[in-house]
C-alpha cells in the first residue's frame, strides 16, 4: 500500500467521524490498546522467588486434594428391586470375610479397584456426594451402601493420603501461567490509569431518575 495515501485516508476518515459509534472500530482500538499495554510489562521470566510468593498468596487455589485408593462393588437398584438391601447385606458379609470383589455385584465398565485417585477426580467421575462419603470412610473395612450416579456401591478404602498445600515443584506450570496472566492484567490496568491522567472525565447522569 501507498503509506502516505493510507495515512491521508485515515486522517480524512477521522475528520469525517467515521471512527465514532462504530463497535467494530472501537473493538479493534481496544484490542490494540490491550496489546500496547501488555508490551509495557517486563518480558523477563519470573524468578522462583516471585513464583513462590505468588503461590503462597494464592495457596488455596493450588492446594492438592486427598488421594484415595479403593475397591468398589456396584449394585443396580432397578435390577435388584425390593431385594436390594438383602443383596447388599449378603455381599457385605462375604466381602468382609475375604471374598473377591470382582465376583460380586453387577457387571459394569467401572473398575473394581482404583489406585491413587485424587478426591476431585473421584467427585468428577462418581459425584460430589460419593466423594464426600469416601473421604469419611475408615481404611481397610468394606462399607456401604454409598450412592453415585451409577447406582449403589460397597466400598473398601485401601489407602488414603490427606490433602496438602502444593509446593512450587507440584504446580509450577499452572503458577507460571497464572502469574503471567496476573502480570498482564496489572500492566494493562497501570497503562490505562496512566492514560487517564491526560483526560478530564465527566459523567452526565439523569439524577431525576434516582
C-alpha positions in Angstrom: 0.0 0.0 0.0 1.0 3.7 -0.5 1.7 4.7 3.1 1.3 8.4 2.6 -2.0 7.9 0.9 -3.2 5.4 3.6 -2.3 7.9 6.3 -4.3 10.7 4.5 -7.2 8.3 4.2 -7.1 7.5 7.9 -6.9 11.2 8.8 -9.8 12.0 6.5 -11.9 9.2 8.0 -11.3 10.5 11.5 -12.2 14.1 10.3 -15.4 12.7 9.0 -16.2 11.0 12.3 -16.1 7.5 10.8 -14.4 6.2 13.9 -17.4 7.2 16.1 -20.2 4.9 17.2 -18.7 2.0 15.2 -18.5 -1.0 17.5 -16.1 -2.8 15.1 -13.6 0.1 15.1 -14.0 0.6 18.8 -13.3 -3.1 19.4 -10.2 -3.0 17.2 -8.9 0.1 19.1 -9.4 -1.6 22.4 -7.6 -4.7 21.2 -4.6 -2.6 20.0 -4.5 -0.7 23.3 -4.5 -4.0 25.2 -1.5 -5.2 23.2 0.3 -1.9 23.7 -0.4 -2.0 27.5 0.9 -5.6 27.8 4.1 -4.6 26.0 4.8 -2.2 28.8 5.4 -5.1 31.2 8.8 -6.7 31.6 9.5 -9.5 29.2 11.8 -11.2 31.7 10.8 -14.6 33.1 9.7 -14.8 36.7 12.2 -15.9 39.3 11.4 -18.8 41.6 11.1 -16.3 44.5 8.4 -14.4 42.6 6.6 -17.6 41.7 6.7 -19.0 45.2 5.4 -15.7 46.6 2.5 -15.8 44.2 1.9 -19.5 45.1 1.8 -18.6 48.9 -0.6 -15.7 48.2 -2.9 -18.0 46.4 -2.3 -21.2 48.3 -6.0 -22.3 48.4 -6.2 -22.2 44.6 -3.4 -24.8 44.2 -4.0 -27.0 47.3 -3.7 -30.7 46.5 -6.7 -32.8 47.3 -6.7 -36.1 49.3 -5.7 -39.1 47.3 -7.6 -42.4 47.7 -7.1 -46.0 46.6 -10.2 -48.1 46.9 -12.2 -51.0 45.7 -15.9 -50.9 44.8 -18.7 -53.3 44.1 -21.7 -51.9 42.2 -25.3 -52.8 42.5 -28.1 -51.6 40.2 -31.1 -50.6 42.3 -33.5 -51.2 39.4 -32.2 -54.7 38.7 -32.4 -55.8 42.4 -35.6 -54.1 43.2 -37.0 -54.9 46.6 -34.2 -57.4 47.3 -31.5 -54.7 47.1 -30.9 -54.3 50.8 -30.7 -58.0 51.4 -28.3 -58.5 48.5 -26.1 -55.7 49.8 -26.0 -57.1 53.3 -25.1 -60.6 51.9 -22.4 -59.2 49.7 -21.0 -57.1 52.6 -20.8 -60.2 54.8 -18.9 -62.0 52.0 -16.5 -59.2 51.3 -15.6 -58.7 55.0 -15.0 -62.5 55.1 -12.4 -62.1 52.3 -14.4 -62.7 49.1 -13.0 -61.3 45.8 -15.0 -58.1 45.0 -14.7 -58.9 41.3 -17.0 -61.9 41.8 -19.8 -59.9 43.4 -22.3 -57.2 42.4 -23.4 -56.3 38.9 -21.0 -56.1 35.9 -20.2 -52.7 34.6 -17.5 -50.7 32.9 -16.3 -49.3 36.2 -13.0 -50.7 37.5 -13.3 -52.8 40.7 -10.0 -51.4 42.0 -9.0 -47.7 41.7 -5.4 -46.7 42.7 -4.3 -43.3 43.8 -7.2 -41.2 42.5 -7.3 -37.6 43.7 -10.6 -36.8 45.5 -11.6 -34.1 43.0 -11.4 -36.7 40.2 -13.5 -39.1 42.3 -16.0 -36.3 42.5 -15.9 -35.7 38.8 -16.3 -39.4 37.9 -18.7 -40.6 40.6 -20.3 -37.4 42.0 -19.7 -35.0 44.9 -21.8 -37.0 47.4 -19.9 -40.2 46.6 -16.5 -38.4 47.0 -17.6 -36.9 50.3 -18.7 -40.2 51.7 -15.4 -41.9 50.7 -13.4 -39.2 52.4 -15.1 -40.0 55.6 -14.7 -43.8 55.4 -12.1 -45.7 57.6 -9.3 -47.6 55.9 -9.4 -51.4 55.4 -13.1 -52.1 56.0 -15.9 -52.7 53.5 -18.7 -50.1 54.0 -21.9 -49.1 52.3 -24.1 -48.7 50.5 -22.9 -45.5 49.0 -24.8 -43.9 46.2 -23.4 -42.5 42.9 -24.9 -41.7 39.6 -24.2 -45.3 38.6 -26.1 -47.0 41.4 -25.1 -48.0 44.9 -21.7 -49.3 45.9 -20.0 -51.2 48.6 -16.5 -49.7 49.1 -13.3 -50.5 50.8 -10.6 -47.8 51.2 -7.2 -49.4 50.7 -5.2 -46.2 51.4 -5.9 -42.5 52.0 -3.5 -39.6 52.0 -4.6 -36.2 53.3 -4.8 -33.1 51.2 -1.9 -30.7 51.5 -0.6 -27.4 50.3 1.2 -27.6 47.0 4.9 -26.8 46.5 6.2 -24.9 43.5 7.5 -28.2 42.1 4.0 -29.6 42.2 2.3 -26.9 40.3 5.0 -24.8 38.6 3.3 -24.8 35.1 0.0 -23.6 36.5 1.6 -20.9 38.7 3.8 -19.6 35.8 0.7 -19.3 33.6 -1.4 -17.6 36.3 1.5 -15.3 37.3 1.9 -14.2 33.7 -1.8 -13.5 33.3 -1.8 -11.5 36.5 1.2 -9.5 35.4 -0.5 -8.7 32.1 -3.7 -7.6 33.9 -1.7 -5.4 36.2 0.3 -3.9 33.4 -2.9 -3.2 31.4 -4.6 -1.5 34.4 -1.5 0.6 35.1 -1.3 1.7 31.4 -5.0 2.7 31.4 -4.6 4.6 34.7 -1.6 6.5 33.2 -3.6 7.4 30.1 -6.5 8.6 32.3 -4.2 11.3 33.8 -4.3 13.1 30.4 -8.1 13.4 30.4 -10.8 15.0 32.4 -13.7 12.5 32.7 -17.2 13.8 33.2 -20.2 11.6 33.6 -23.6 13.1 32.9 -26.3 11.3 34.8 -30.0 11.9 34.9 -30.4 12.4 38.7 -34.1 12.8 38.4 -34.4 9.0 37.8 -32.7 8.3 41.1 
